[in-house]
Amino acid sequence: MTKLKVGIVGGSGYAGGEFLRLALGHPNLEVTQVTSERNAGDPITFVHPNLRGRTNLKFRRMADLEPVDVLVLALPHGNAAKRFHQFAGLADTIIDLSADFRIKDLDLYKKYYDEDHPAPELLDQWVYGNPELHREDLKGAKRIACAGCFATSAILALYPLLKLGVPQPKDIIITGLVGSSAAGASSSDASHHPERDNSYRVYAATGHRHYAELRQELPGNFPIHMTAIAGPHVRGILTTAQLWIPDGYSERDVWGAFREVYGSEPFIRIVKVRKGIHRYPDPKLVSGTNYCDIGFEIDQDSGRVVVMSAIDNLMKGTAGHAIQSLNIAQGWEETLGLEFAGLHP
């Protein structure tokens, strides 16, 4: 088959670079242009040395973009929506890796992003890029708004139990331990090595922006509370979600809920092992992969269920599910270009 030509806008960042890495190895994609205003004219491998020997492309400026089949927007928040008129005519299919088109409720967007949406008339065009929840919507989609990384780990952990009405109507408590790459490639005081290394710093005790995605995507109207902690690792999110189940529910019932919803999902792995050191999900074991590992444990005395999920924030949390969504949209095998199984140790 003829490969689809791909352009990546903002390809010097971590999300754009990860999509580039995956696209270069995808049998149905050909990357023809990658932009970076700061690095225009430099070889891509100057910024992404892991791609040495994989591409001879050089960065170009956005002003020099040419039409392609698929355009990937990997820009800081707000840029894609405010400048979309520049990109709309360049490609039949456009994928946005930022939060610009994820939230459909304008009030919810304003509350968590502290501004009115700059292009509300465009929101209906976009499909939320979570394949496990929106596979049917993604088929044939031309506008894909990829989900947030912390949101993805929390939504996938909770969705089966909430969809099937398992929990009691009590508060759901979510805590995420997030790697430094989730903050992006731009440096800040918080990302400075002496501040980040050996540190576990709460950076959003309340009010995390990705709450808006949980409110939009999760069934029911349960009170949900999120806390995000910055860890010293580079890749990966480990999320724990605590909820309560009614009397009479057992481990078998919880197992059944996950199997019913995720039984045929290619990138969800249910981890429930009774011995050894790998009894629960671990971000280290999914690094570089598109898997979300999910496990759980029940406190029978209280009916509390602790659901754990582990993802690579740049893969299943960003570029990996973008490729998965594109595969679905094009009618290709869903796992195409995403077969890497991870490393151990």
RAGIBEL-V206595 format. One record per helix or strand. SS is the DSSP state (a for helix, b for strand). FROM is the first residue (numbers start at 1). TO is the last residue. If there is no record, write none. Layout:
# RAGIBEL-V206595
ss:SS from:FROM to:TO
ss:SS from:FROM to:TO
This chain:
# RAGIBEL-V206595
ss:b from:4 to:9
ss:a from:14 to:24
ss:b from:29 to:35
ss:b from:43 to:43
ss:a from:44 to:47
ss:a from:49 to:51
ss:b from:58 to:60
ss:a from:62 to:64
ss:b from:68 to:73
ss:a from:79 to:82
ss:a from:84 to:87
ss:b from:91 to:96
ss:a from:106 to:113
ss:a from:120 to:125
ss:b from:127 to:129
ss:a from:131 to:138
ss:b from:143 to:146
ss:a from:149 to:163
ss:b from:167 to:167
ss:b from:172 to:178
ss:a from:180 to:183
ss:a from:193 to:196
ss:b from:201 to:204
ss:a from:211 to:217
ss:b from:224 to:230
ss:b from:237 to:245
ss:a from:251 to:262
ss:b from:268 to:270
ss:a from:283 to:286
ss:b from:292 to:299
ss:b from:304 to:311
ss:a from:315 to:330
